[in-house]
Amino acid sequence: MDREIIRAEGHRRFVLVRTGSVRCAFPASDVVRVVRHLRCYAVPGSRSHFIGLAQYGGDPLPVLDLHTLVEGGAPSARRQAMVILGRGRRRRRSVLGLAVDEVLQVLELPEGIVLGPGSALVADTVEIDGGTVKVVNTGQLLGEKTEDPGAMNG
């Protein structure tokens, strides 16, 4: 993350991470902080992608396994390597931990990638440095909602 990023017009900044063999990117504007080795406490009976709760800033922080969310299957055994904390644009109080194996860099991607609340969790797939990167819709993770346009018509 030490190389200089030149902001190109028509591009937005994204944080590129690795989780297992998968590379994912999400908007840098939704990243609050990167925390290493955040201790999580399991919650019995929770879903496989929910690692547990951690304490962050004196408040409970739900922590999800990003690999399980985007690829399915069992959570990564190395999930506490680094945790990315995201914040939604609309609900400023929404904070969520995403467990990943490694933060790779901050990069620029074209603004044409649609990351609205109606988009799927993996909003797009792009090619970077000869490999595939899944663009994660953080609005979907943080529960951002918009009004149903059909509800206004009648």
C-alpha positions in Angstrom: 0.0 0.0 0.0 3.0 2.3 -0.4 2.7 3.2 -4.0 1.2 6.5 -5.0 -2.3 6.5 -6.3 -3.1 9.1 -9.0 -6.8 9.7 -9.1 -8.1 9.5 -12.7 -11.2 11.4 -13.6 -14.3 9.2 -13.7 -12.8 6.7 -11.2 -13.4 5.9 -7.6 -11.1 4.5 -4.9 -11.5 0.9 -3.8 -9.7 -1.2 -1.2 -8.4 -4.4 -2.6 -8.2 -7.4 -0.2 -7.5 -11.1 -0.3 -9.5 -13.7 1.4 -8.4 -17.2 0.7 -7.6 -17.3 -3.0 -10.2 -14.7 -3.8 -9.5 -11.0 -4.3 -12.3 -8.6 -3.5 -12.6 -4.8 -3.6 -15.0 -2.4 -1.9 -15.4 1.4 -1.9 -12.7 3.1 0.2 -15.3 5.6 1.3 -16.9 2.9 3.3 -13.7 1.9 5.1 -13.4 3.3 8.6 -10.2 1.5 9.8 -8.1 -1.6 9.3 -7.6 -3.6 12.6 -5.2 -6.5 12.9 -6.0 -9.5 15.1 -9.3 -8.2 16.5 -10.5 -10.8 19.1 -13.9 -12.2 18.3 -16.3 -14.1 20.6 -18.4 -16.8 18.9 -22.2 -16.6 19.2 -23.7 -20.1 19.5 -26.2 -21.1 16.8 -25.1 -18.3 14.4 -24.8 -18.6 10.7 -21.5 -19.8 9.2 -20.5 -16.4 7.8 -20.9 -14.8 11.2 -17.6 -15.1 13.1 -18.9 -13.4 16.2 -18.8 -10.2 18.2 -15.8 -8.1 18.9 -15.4 -4.9 21.0 -14.6 -1.8 19.0 -14.7 1.7 20.5 -16.6 0.4 23.5 -19.4 -1.0 21.4 -20.2 -4.6 20.2 -19.0 -5.1 16.6 -20.5 -7.9 14.4 -17.7 -9.6 12.4 -18.4 -11.5 9.2 -16.1 -13.8 7.2 -15.8 -12.2 3.8 -14.7 -15.4 2.1 -17.8 -17.3 3.3 -20.0 -14.4 2.1 -18.7 -14.2 -1.4 -17.6 -17.9 -2.0 -19.8 -19.9 0.4 -18.4 -22.9 2.3 -16.7 -22.9 5.6 -15.1 -19.8 7.2 -11.4 -19.3 6.8 -9.2 -20.6 9.6 -7.0 -17.4 9.3 -9.9 -15.0 9.5 -8.4 -12.9 12.2 -5.4 -11.8 10.2 -7.0 -8.4 9.4 -10.5 -6.9 9.8 -11.9 -4.1 7.6 -14.5 -2.0 9.3 -17.1 -0.5 7.0 -19.6 2.3 7.4 -22.7 2.9 5.2 -23.3 6.3 3.6 -26.9 6.5 4.6 -26.8 5.0 8.1 -23.6 6.5 9.5 -24.0 4.4 12.7 -23.8 1.1 10.9 -20.4 -0.4 11.6 -19.4 -3.9 10.5 -16.2 -6.0 10.7 -15.1 -8.0 7.6 -12.5 -10.6 8.3 -9.9 -11.0 5.5 -6.5 -12.5 5.1 -4.7 -9.5 3.7 -5.2 -5.9 2.6 -3.4 -5.5 -0.7 -3.7 -1.9 -1.8 -6.0 1.1 -2.6 -6.8 1.3 -6.3 -8.9 3.2 -8.8 -11.8 1.6 -10.6 -14.2 3.2 -13.2 -17.3 4.8 -11.7 -19.5 2.6 -14.0 -19.6 -0.1 -11.4 -23.1 0.0 -9.9 -23.1 -0.4 -6.1 -26.7 0.6 -5.2 -28.8 -1.0 -2.5 -30.6 -3.1 -5.1 -27.4 -4.7 -6.4 -26.2 -8.2 -5.4 -23.5 -8.7 -2.7 -21.0 -9.1 -5.5 -22.0 -6.2 -7.7 -19.4 -6.8 -10.4 -16.3 -8.7 -11.4 -13.3 -6.9 -12.9 -9.9 -7.9 -14.3 -6.9 -6.4 -12.5 -3.3 -7.5 -13.1 -4.4 -10.6 -15.0 -6.7 -11.8 -12.3 -10.3 -11.6 -11.3 -11.5 -9.2 -8.5 -15.0 -9.4 -7.1 -16.4 -5.9 -6.3 -18.4 -6.1 -3.0 -21.5 -4.0 -2.5 -20.9 -2.7 1.0 -24.4 -1.1 1.0 -25.8 -4.6 0.8 -23.8 -5.7 3.8 -24.7 -2.7 5.9 -28.4 -3.0 5.2 -28.8 0.2 3.2 -32.4 0.4 1.9 -34.2 2.6 -0.6 -37.9 3.1 -1.0 -39.7 0.6 -3.4 -40.4 2.6 -6.5 -43.5 0.5 -7.2 -45.0 1.4 -3.8 -45.2 5.1 -4.9 -47.2 4.3 -8.0 -50.3 3.1 -6.3 
